[in-house]
Amino acid sequence: MLELEDIQHYLLTRPNAVIAQYNFITFHDAQAGRKWVEALIPTVGTASSVLAASPTDMRWVSLAFTWNGLRKLGLDEAELASFPEPFQQGMAARAQMLGDTGVNHPDNWEDHMASEDLHAVVILFARDREERERCIKKHQEYLDNAPGVEILSTLLLEAVPPLDYVHEHFGYRDRITTPLIEGMEIGAKGEVTLEDEEKPESKIPEFTSTSRGTKEAIKAGEFFLGYPDESGLIPLQPQPAIFSKNGSFLAYRKMQEHVGAFRDFLKANGETEEEQEMVAAKIMGRWRKTGAPLVLSPDKDDRELGFDDRRNNAFDYEKMDPKGYACPVGSHCRRMNVRDNRVSRIMNRRLIIRRGGTYGSYLPDDAPDDGANRGIAVFAGCADLARQFEFLISVWANDPEFEHLNERDPFAGSIDGDFEVTIPKRPIKKKLTGLQAFTTVRGGAYFFLPGIKALHYLASLK
C-alpha cells in the first residue's frame, strides 16, 4: 500500500486551487536552509491530508530540491553519488541530448533555471488571489527568520479564461489523461470538473478499467521510490535509506506558447471555424474544447464523450487506428502516450504524471499577438528521469526518425526554425510545411520531491 501520510500530495492529488506560485530558492547558508525547511514542513500537504481536505481548505504547499540544493543542505558525497546521473547533472547539462538547442538552449532560459545556485522550489497553491497573497506573506516570514535563504525567481500560474473548462493558452482542454496507480485511482480525486455538468451514465468498454489514461493500473514504483515497478523489482534507490521510499523525481519545463503563430497556422489551413478546429485536433490528437479523442470521434467534436472520464481514455491506436487516419501518428497525444505495442513493448514504463498550469496574460480570441510571454510551466513526475521523461522528450518528441516521419512533436518538441506536420489521408497524405514553432523552451530543471520523513532528515542535518 502507498504510504499516503508520508508522500507529498503533488503527484497524487489535485487541490481545489485555481492559482499557484512557484518560488525558486537559493541557499546562501546551509544552516539557514535547514531552518527554512524545518519551518515549512508543517505546511507541506501530504496525499492523505489533501484527500481528506474539505472544499473550503484554502492552501497547500509542495517542496522539492535540486541535487545542488541537497549538497548545500549537507548530504555527504557518498549520499549525493547515490542519486541517478541525470539528477546529478541537471537538465541544463543534458540540453543537447534533450534537443534543447538554438533558441531553446539553456543560455536563453529565464528565471535562473540554468544556475547552479538554484537549490529548491516551493510550490504555493491557493484557492483564490487573496489567499495567494496570504501564502506569499507567510512564506516571507519564514524567509525573514532564515537569513541566507532567498528567492531567485518567481512564477505566477493562473487559470486562463473562459473558466468553464481547464485549458492552456492555445485553447486545448487539459488534465484529461492521468495514469492509474495500482491501488489508487489518482485521477478521480481533486479533479477540476464542471459543477453543473451532468455526467452521463455510459457503458465502459471491456478493455478499459475506470482508469484515466491507462488500461490497467500501473505499478507505484514507476512514480514513487521504494515500491515495485513494472518489472516487478525495486531498483537501486538513493541513500541514505530514508530517501529510498515515497520520493519522486520532477522534471520541470517552462514552455512559452506563441499563440499568435498558432492562430495564424489554423487560419492558413482552414477556411471555416470547423476546418480550423479539425486541423487543431489533428496535430494534438484530441478536440480542443472537450478533449474528445479523435480515435473515438474522428469527424466531429463530441462534448459528451470528452467530459466522460470513463470513456475518453478507453481506446488504443494499435487496433483502432493503426495507420493514423483518425489520429495522426505524429500528433502530440500519440507521441506522449503511444498506446501501441508495435511502437513500444514497454509503454507502461514510459509514463509520467504531469502537473502544472498556465502563466502569462490571456490573449482574447480576436486580439492580435501582443508579444507577451505566456505559456505553460509543468512538472513531470516519475521514478526514473532517463527512462521516462528524457526518453519521451529526446526520442518520442524530438527524434525526427520517430515512426519515420522526419518531424518533431508540434508542441513538446524543441523546434528552432521551420517545421512540418503530416496528416494521413486517403488516397494521398497531406503535409503542411514551412510552419513556425508554436513553443519555445524557456526553462527547465530536475528536482527531487522527498517524503515527509526525508524532509525532517534534511532539516536535522548538521
BELDA-V724239 format. One record per residue. N is the residue number from 1. RES is the residue in one small letter. PHI is phi in whole degrees, 0 to 359 (* if undefined). D_FIRST is the distance of its C-alpha to the first C-alpha in Angstrom with 1 decimal. Layout:
n=N res=RES phi=PHI d_first=D_FIRST
n=N res=RES phi=PHI d_first=D_FIRST
This chain:
n=1 res=m phi=* d_first=0.0
n=2 res=l phi=292 d_first=3.8
n=3 res=e phi=274 d_first=6.3
n=4 res=l phi=295 d_first=8.6
n=5 res=e phi=283 d_first=11.4
n=6 res=d phi=252 d_first=11.9
n=7 res=i phi=270 d_first=11.8
n=8 res=q phi=301 d_first=15.3
n=9 res=h phi=291 d_first=15.5
n=10 res=y phi=306 d_first=17.9
n=11 res=l phi=267 d_first=16.0
n=12 res=l phi=256 d_first=13.6
n=13 res=t phi=219 d_first=16.3
n=14 res=r phi=245 d_first=20.0
n=15 res=p phi=295 d_first=21.9
n=16 res=n phi=281 d_first=25.0
n=17 res=a phi=238 d_first=27.3
n=18 res=v phi=241 d_first=30.3
n=19 res=i phi=214 d_first=31.4
n=20 res=a phi=210 d_first=30.0
n=21 res=q phi=220 d_first=31.5
n=22 res=y phi=265 d_first=30.5
n=23 res=n phi=251 d_first=32.1
n=24 res=f phi=267 d_first=32.5
n=25 res=i phi=244 d_first=33.1
n=26 res=t phi=235 d_first=35.2
n=27 res=f phi=252 d_first=35.4
n=28 res=h phi=277 d_first=38.9
n=29 res=d phi=222 d_first=38.1
n=30 res=a phi=296 d_first=35.0
n=31 res=q phi=297 d_first=35.2
n=32 res=a phi=296 d_first=35.6
n=33 res=g phi=298 d_first=32.5
n=34 res=r phi=293 d_first=30.4
n=35 res=k phi=295 d_first=32.0
n=36 res=w phi=296 d_first=31.1
n=37 res=v phi=300 d_first=27.4
n=38 res=e phi=301 d_first=27.3
n=39 res=a phi=292 d_first=29.0
n=40 res=l phi=279 d_first=26.7
n=41 res=i phi=308 d_first=23.3
n=42 res=p phi=297 d_first=23.7
n=43 res=t phi=268 d_first=24.3
n=44 res=v phi=286 d_first=21.2
n=45 res=g phi=282 d_first=19.0
n=46 res=t phi=264 d_first=15.2
n=47 res=a phi=300 d_first=12.9
n=48 res=s phi=291 d_first=12.6
n=49 res=s phi=290 d_first=16.4
n=50 res=v phi=286 d_first=17.6
n=51 res=l phi=298 d_first=15.7
n=52 res=a phi=270 d_first=17.5
n=53 res=a phi=292 d_first=20.7
n=54 res=s phi=276 d_first=23.9
n=55 res=p phi=299 d_first=26.0
n=56 res=t phi=267 d_first=28.5
n=57 res=d phi=302 d_first=26.4
n=58 res=m phi=250 d_first=28.3
n=59 res=r phi=208 d_first=26.8
n=60 res=w phi=213 d_first=23.7
n=61 res=v phi=231 d_first=23.7
n=62 res=s phi=231 d_first=21.9
n=63 res=l phi=222 d_first=23.1
n=64 res=a phi=220 d_first=23.2
n=65 res=f phi=226 d_first=25.6
n=66 res=t phi=279 d_first=27.8
n=67 res=w phi=298 d_first=28.4
n=68 res=n phi=297 d_first=31.7
n=69 res=g phi=292 d_first=30.1
n=70 res=l phi=296 d_first=27.9
n=71 res=r phi=296 d_first=31.1
n=72 res=k phi=296 d_first=33.1
n=73 res=l phi=285 d_first=30.7
n=74 res=g phi=124 d_first=31.2
n=75 res=l phi=296 d_first=28.8
n=76 res=d phi=278 d_first=31.1
n=77 res=e phi=295 d_first=32.2
n=78 res=a phi=295 d_first=30.1
n=79 res=e phi=294 d_first=26.9
n=80 res=l phi=297 d_first=28.1
n=81 res=a phi=290 d_first=29.0
n=82 res=s phi=281 d_first=25.5
n=83 res=f phi=280 d_first=24.5
n=84 res=p phi=296 d_first=25.1
n=85 res=e phi=303 d_first=28.7
n=86 res=p phi=303 d_first=28.4
n=87 res=f phi=292 d_first=26.9
n=88 res=q phi=298 d_first=29.5
n=89 res=q phi=285 d_first=32.3
n=90 res=g phi=88 d_first=31.3
n=91 res=m phi=296 d_first=31.9
n=92 res=a phi=300 d_first=35.6
n=93 res=a phi=290 d_first=36.3
n=94 res=r phi=250 d_first=34.8
n=95 res=a phi=299 d_first=36.8
n=96 res=q phi=300 d_first=39.0
n=97 res=m phi=295 d_first=36.2
n=98 res=l phi=284 d_first=34.5
n=99 res=g phi=95 d_first=37.8
n=100 res=d phi=275 d_first=38.5
n=101 res=t phi=238 d_first=42.2
n=102 res=g phi=59 d_first=45.3
n=103 res=v phi=295 d_first=44.7
n=104 res=n phi=272 d_first=41.0
n=105 res=h phi=295 d_first=41.4
n=106 res=p phi=305 d_first=39.8
n=107 res=d phi=300 d_first=43.4
n=108 res=n phi=258 d_first=43.3
n=109 res=w phi=286 d_first=40.0
n=110 res=e phi=257 d_first=39.9
n=111 res=d phi=65 d_first=38.3
n=112 res=h phi=64 d_first=38.5
n=113 res=m phi=293 d_first=35.6
n=114 res=a phi=269 d_first=37.2
n=115 res=s phi=279 d_first=38.1
n=116 res=e phi=289 d_first=36.9
n=117 res=d phi=275 d_first=37.0
n=118 res=l phi=284 d_first=34.0
n=119 res=h phi=243 d_first=31.4
n=120 res=a phi=200 d_first=28.8
n=121 res=v phi=225 d_first=28.1
n=122 res=v phi=246 d_first=27.2
n=123 res=i phi=256 d_first=26.4
n=124 res=l phi=256 d_first=27.8
n=125 res=f phi=261 d_first=27.0
n=126 res=a phi=212 d_first=29.3
n=127 res=r phi=285 d_first=30.2
n=128 res=d phi=206 d_first=33.8
n=129 res=r phi=294 d_first=36.4
n=130 res=e phi=297 d_first=37.4
n=131 res=e phi=292 d_first=33.9
n=132 res=r phi=300 d_first=33.7
n=133 res=e phi=298 d_first=36.9
n=134 res=r phi=294 d_first=35.6
n=135 res=c phi=300 d_first=32.5
n=136 res=i phi=296 d_first=34.9
n=137 res=k phi=295 d_first=37.2
n=138 res=k phi=294 d_first=34.4
n=139 res=h phi=296 d_first=33.2
n=140 res=q phi=297 d_first=36.8
n=141 res=e phi=297 d_first=37.0
n=142 res=y phi=297 d_first=34.3
n=143 res=l phi=294 d_first=36.3
n=144 res=d phi=297 d_first=39.5
n=145 res=n phi=274 d_first=38.0
n=146 res=a phi=227 d_first=37.0
n=147 res=p phi=304 d_first=40.1
n=148 res=g phi=109 d_first=39.4
n=149 res=v phi=248 d_first=36.5
n=150 res=e phi=226 d_first=37.7
n=151 res=i phi=274 d_first=36.7
n=152 res=l phi=286 d_first=37.8
n=153 res=s phi=198 d_first=37.4
n=154 res=t phi=227 d_first=35.8
n=155 res=l phi=217 d_first=35.0
n=156 res=l phi=270 d_first=35.0
n=157 res=l phi=243 d_first=33.0
n=158 res=e phi=211 d_first=34.0
n=159 res=a phi=299 d_first=33.8
n=160 res=v phi=262 d_first=36.8
n=161 res=p phi=296 d_first=39.2
n=162 res=p phi=290 d_first=39.3
n=163 res=l phi=269 d_first=36.2
n=164 res=d phi=277 d_first=35.7
n=165 res=y phi=206 d_first=33.2
n=166 res=v phi=282 d_first=31.1
n=167 res=h phi=204 d_first=33.0
n=168 res=e phi=258 d_first=34.3
n=169 res=h phi=294 d_first=38.0
n=170 res=f phi=286 d_first=38.9
n=171 res=g phi=99 d_first=37.9
n=172 res=y phi=282 d_first=34.9
n=173 res=r phi=299 d_first=32.3
n=174 res=d phi=241 d_first=29.0
n=175 res=r phi=63 d_first=25.2
n=176 res=i phi=258 d_first=25.3
n=177 res=t phi=247 d_first=22.9
n=178 res=t phi=222 d_first=19.3
n=179 res=p phi=302 d_first=16.9
n=180 res=l phi=272 d_first=14.2
n=181 res=i phi=271 d_first=10.8
n=182 res=e phi=308 d_first=8.8
n=183 res=g phi=89 d_first=7.1
n=184 res=m phi=205 d_first=9.1
n=185 res=e phi=276 d_first=12.9
n=186 res=i phi=294 d_first=13.7
n=187 res=g phi=286 d_first=17.4
n=188 res=a phi=270 d_first=17.7
n=189 res=k phi=251 d_first=17.3
n=190 res=g phi=72 d_first=20.2
n=191 res=e phi=287 d_first=22.2
n=192 res=v phi=280 d_first=26.0
n=193 res=t phi=234 d_first=27.7
n=194 res=l phi=278 d_first=31.3
n=195 res=e phi=298 d_first=31.6
n=196 res=d phi=267 d_first=34.6
n=197 res=e phi=282 d_first=33.4
n=198 res=e phi=280 d_first=33.4
n=199 res=k phi=279 d_first=30.4
n=200 res=p phi=289 d_first=32.0
n=201 res=e phi=282 d_first=30.6
n=202 res=s phi=219 d_first=30.4
n=203 res=k phi=289 d_first=29.6
n=204 res=i phi=274 d_first=26.6
n=205 res=p phi=305 d_first=27.8
n=206 res=e phi=301 d_first=26.5
n=207 res=f phi=278 d_first=25.1
n=208 res=t phi=247 d_first=22.7
n=209 res=s phi=255 d_first=19.6
n=210 res=t phi=272 d_first=19.1
n=211 res=s phi=286 d_first=18.2
n=212 res=r phi=238 d_first=20.2
n=213 res=g phi=146 d_first=21.1
n=214 res=t phi=223 d_first=19.6
n=215 res=k phi=291 d_first=20.4
n=216 res=e phi=227 d_first=17.0
n=217 res=a phi=295 d_first=13.4
n=218 res=i phi=264 d_first=13.2
n=219 res=k phi=302 d_first=10.9
n=220 res=a phi=300 d_first=9.0
n=221 res=g phi=294 d_first=11.3
n=222 res=e phi=286 d_first=14.3
n=223 res=f phi=233 d_first=13.8
n=224 res=f phi=231 d_first=11.8
n=225 res=l phi=292 d_first=12.9
n=226 res=g phi=93 d_first=11.2
n=227 res=y phi=236 d_first=9.1
n=228 res=p phi=300 d_first=11.0
n=229 res=d phi=261 d_first=13.3
n=230 res=e phi=294 d_first=15.6
n=231 res=s phi=280 d_first=17.6
n=232 res=g phi=87 d_first=14.9
n=233 res=l phi=248 d_first=15.5
n=234 res=i phi=254 d_first=14.4
n=235 res=p phi=296 d_first=17.7
n=236 res=l phi=303 d_first=19.7
n=237 res=q phi=243 d_first=18.4
n=238 res=p phi=299 d_first=20.7
n=239 res=q phi=242 d_first=22.0
n=240 res=p phi=290 d_first=21.9
n=241 res=a phi=303 d_first=18.5
n=242 res=i phi=295 d_first=17.5
n=243 res=f phi=272 d_first=17.8
n=244 res=s phi=270 d_first=15.6
n=245 res=k phi=222 d_first=12.2
n=246 res=n phi=76 d_first=11.2
n=247 res=g phi=261 d_first=14.7
n=248 res=s phi=216 d_first=16.3
n=249 res=f phi=262 d_first=19.9
n=250 res=l phi=239 d_first=22.0
n=251 res=a phi=254 d_first=25.3
n=252 res=y phi=265 d_first=27.7
n=253 res=r phi=224 d_first=30.6
n=254 res=k phi=254 d_first=33.4
n=255 res=m phi=239 d_first=35.4
n=256 res=q phi=287 d_first=38.7
n=257 res=e phi=255 d_first=39.5
n=258 res=h phi=269 d_first=43.2
n=259 res=v phi=296 d_first=43.5
n=260 res=g phi=298 d_first=47.3
n=261 res=a phi=297 d_first=47.2
n=262 res=f phi=294 d_first=44.5
n=263 res=r phi=293 d_first=46.6
n=264 res=d phi=297 d_first=49.7
n=265 res=f phi=299 d_first=48.0
n=266 res=l phi=296 d_first=47.2
n=267 res=k phi=293 d_first=50.8
n=268 res=a phi=287 d_first=52.3
n=269 res=n phi=241 d_first=50.5
n=270 res=g phi=208 d_first=50.7
n=271 res=e phi=283 d_first=53.8
n=272 res=t phi=245 d_first=52.1
n=273 res=e phi=299 d_first=49.0
n=274 res=e phi=297 d_first=47.6
n=275 res=e phi=293 d_first=48.3
n=276 res=q phi=295 d_first=46.7
n=277 res=e phi=294 d_first=43.5
n=278 res=m phi=294 d_first=43.5
n=279 res=v phi=298 d_first=43.9
n=280 res=a phi=300 d_first=41.1
n=281 res=a phi=292 d_first=38.8
n=282 res=k phi=295 d_first=39.9
n=283 res=i phi=276 d_first=39.0
n=284 res=m phi=265 d_first=35.6
n=285 res=g phi=106 d_first=34.6
n=286 res=r phi=218 d_first=34.1
n=287 res=w phi=289 d_first=36.6
n=288 res=r phi=299 d_first=36.9
n=289 res=k phi=275 d_first=36.8
n=290 res=t phi=239 d_first=34.2
n=291 res=g phi=79 d_first=32.1
n=292 res=a phi=300 d_first=33.0
n=293 res=p phi=287 d_first=32.6
n=294 res=l phi=299 d_first=35.9
n=295 res=v phi=300 d_first=34.7
n=296 res=l phi=265 d_first=34.6
n=297 res=s phi=216 d_first=37.4
n=298 res=p phi=284 d_first=39.7
n=299 res=d phi=255 d_first=42.9
n=300 res=k phi=204 d_first=42.1
n=301 res=d phi=292 d_first=39.5
n=302 res=d phi=220 d_first=37.5
n=303 res=r phi=297 d_first=36.2
n=304 res=e phi=299 d_first=34.6
n=305 res=l phi=295 d_first=32.7
n=306 res=g phi=299 d_first=31.7
n=307 res=f phi=264 d_first=30.2
n=308 res=d phi=263 d_first=28.4
n=309 res=d phi=297 d_first=24.8
n=310 res=r phi=265 d_first=24.3
n=311 res=r phi=240 d_first=27.3
n=312 res=n phi=287 d_first=27.9
n=313 res=n phi=237 d_first=25.4
n=314 res=a phi=270 d_first=26.2
n=315 res=f phi=200 d_first=28.4
n=316 res=d phi=227 d_first=28.9
n=317 res=y phi=258 d_first=31.9
n=318 res=e phi=301 d_first=32.5
n=319 res=k phi=263 d_first=33.7
n=320 res=m phi=267 d_first=34.6
n=321 res=d phi=205 d_first=36.5
n=322 res=p phi=297 d_first=37.0
n=323 res=k phi=267 d_first=40.2
n=324 res=g phi=80 d_first=39.0
n=325 res=y phi=290 d_first=41.7
n=326 res=a phi=274 d_first=39.4
n=327 res=c phi=243 d_first=37.0
n=328 res=p phi=306 d_first=38.7
n=329 res=v phi=301 d_first=37.0
n=330 res=g phi=271 d_first=37.5
n=331 res=s phi=294 d_first=36.1
n=332 res=h phi=301 d_first=33.4
n=333 res=c phi=297 d_first=30.6
n=334 res=r phi=286 d_first=31.4
n=335 res=r phi=284 d_first=31.3
n=336 res=m phi=284 d_first=28.0
n=337 res=n phi=214 d_first=26.2
n=338 res=v phi=293 d_first=28.5
n=339 res=r phi=48 d_first=27.0
n=340 res=d phi=206 d_first=29.4
n=341 res=n phi=294 d_first=29.0
n=342 res=r phi=290 d_first=32.6
n=343 res=v phi=276 d_first=31.8
n=344 res=s phi=209 d_first=28.5
n=345 res=r phi=275 d_first=26.8
n=346 res=i phi=234 d_first=23.7
n=347 res=m phi=306 d_first=23.4
n=348 res=n phi=290 d_first=19.6
n=349 res=r phi=260 d_first=20.0
n=350 res=r phi=247 d_first=22.3
n=351 res=l phi=281 d_first=20.3
n=352 res=i phi=227 d_first=19.9
n=353 res=i phi=252 d_first=18.8
n=354 res=r phi=260 d_first=22.1
n=355 res=r phi=227 d_first=22.8
n=356 res=g phi=143 d_first=26.3
n=357 res=g phi=186 d_first=29.4
n=358 res=t phi=259 d_first=33.2
n=359 res=y phi=235 d_first=35.8
n=360 res=g phi=90 d_first=39.5
n=361 res=s phi=287 d_first=42.0
n=362 res=y phi=284 d_first=42.1
n=363 res=l phi=255 d_first=44.9
n=364 res=p phi=304 d_first=46.4
n=365 res=d phi=302 d_first=47.0
n=366 res=d phi=263 d_first=50.7
n=367 res=a phi=263 d_first=50.8
n=368 res=p phi=289 d_first=51.9
n=369 res=d phi=297 d_first=49.6
n=370 res=d phi=260 d_first=50.1
n=371 res=g phi=77 d_first=48.6
n=372 res=a phi=291 d_first=46.0
n=373 res=n phi=276 d_first=42.8
n=374 res=r phi=218 d_first=40.0
n=375 res=g phi=170 d_first=36.8
n=376 res=i phi=236 d_first=33.1
n=377 res=a phi=228 d_first=31.0
n=378 res=v phi=232 d_first=27.5
n=379 res=f phi=244 d_first=24.5
n=380 res=a phi=257 d_first=22.7
n=381 res=g phi=264 d_first=19.1
n=382 res=c phi=195 d_first=17.9
n=383 res=a phi=261 d_first=16.9
n=384 res=d phi=222 d_first=20.3
n=385 res=l phi=300 d_first=23.4
n=386 res=a phi=291 d_first=25.8
n=387 res=r phi=287 d_first=24.1
n=388 res=q phi=257 d_first=22.9
n=389 res=f phi=299 d_first=25.0
n=390 res=e phi=294 d_first=28.1
n=391 res=f phi=295 d_first=28.3
n=392 res=l phi=303 d_first=28.2
n=393 res=i phi=282 d_first=30.9
n=394 res=s phi=285 d_first=33.1
n=395 res=v phi=256 d_first=33.1
n=396 res=w phi=286 d_first=32.2
n=397 res=a phi=266 d_first=33.6
n=398 res=n phi=248 d_first=36.5
n=399 res=d phi=282 d_first=37.6
n=400 res=p phi=300 d_first=40.8
n=401 res=e phi=275 d_first=40.4
n=402 res=f phi=305 d_first=37.2
n=403 res=e phi=53 d_first=38.3
n=404 res=h phi=60 d_first=41.8
n=405 res=l phi=270 d_first=42.3
n=406 res=n phi=59 d_first=43.8
n=407 res=e phi=220 d_first=42.0
n=408 res=r phi=242 d_first=39.2
n=409 res=d phi=301 d_first=36.6
n=410 res=p phi=294 d_first=38.7
n=411 res=f phi=241 d_first=36.2
n=412 res=a phi=271 d_first=33.7
n=413 res=g phi=289 d_first=36.4
n=414 res=s phi=270 d_first=38.5
n=415 res=i phi=256 d_first=41.9
n=416 res=d phi=235 d_first=45.1
n=417 res=g phi=112 d_first=48.0
n=418 res=d phi=285 d_first=48.5
n=419 res=f phi=214 d_first=46.1
n=420 res=e phi=223 d_first=46.1
n=421 res=v phi=226 d_first=44.1
n=422 res=t phi=255 d_first=44.5
n=423 res=i phi=242 d_first=44.2
n=424 res=p phi=300 d_first=44.6
n=425 res=k phi=213 d_first=47.3
n=426 res=r phi=261 d_first=49.6
n=427 res=p phi=272 d_first=52.1
n=428 res=i phi=233 d_first=51.7
n=429 res=k phi=291 d_first=48.8
n=430 res=k phi=253 d_first=49.2
n=431 res=k phi=239 d_first=48.8
n=432 res=l phi=263 d_first=48.8
n=433 res=t phi=240 d_first=50.2
n=434 res=g phi=67 d_first=51.2
n=435 res=l phi=275 d_first=48.3
n=436 res=q phi=271 d_first=47.5
n=437 res=a phi=301 d_first=44.0
n=438 res=f phi=274 d_first=41.8
n=439 res=t phi=222 d_first=39.6
n=440 res=t phi=223 d_first=40.0
n=441 res=v phi=289 d_first=37.5
n=442 res=r phi=246 d_first=38.1
n=443 res=g phi=173 d_first=35.4
n=444 res=g phi=186 d_first=32.3
n=445 res=a phi=193 d_first=30.2
n=446 res=y phi=253 d_first=27.0
n=447 res=f phi=232 d_first=24.7
n=448 res=f phi=248 d_first=21.6
n=449 res=l phi=258 d_first=19.2
n=450 res=p phi=283 d_first=17.8
n=451 res=g phi=288 d_first=15.1
n=452 res=i phi=296 d_first=16.7
n=453 res=k phi=298 d_first=17.1
n=454 res=a phi=292 d_first=18.7
n=455 res=l phi=297 d_first=21.0
n=456 res=h phi=298 d_first=22.2
n=457 res=y phi=298 d_first=22.9
n=458 res=l phi=300 d_first=25.0
n=459 res=a phi=293 d_first=26.9
n=460 res=s phi=268 d_first=27.7
n=461 res=l phi=297 d_first=29.3
n=462 res=k phi=243 d_first=33.0
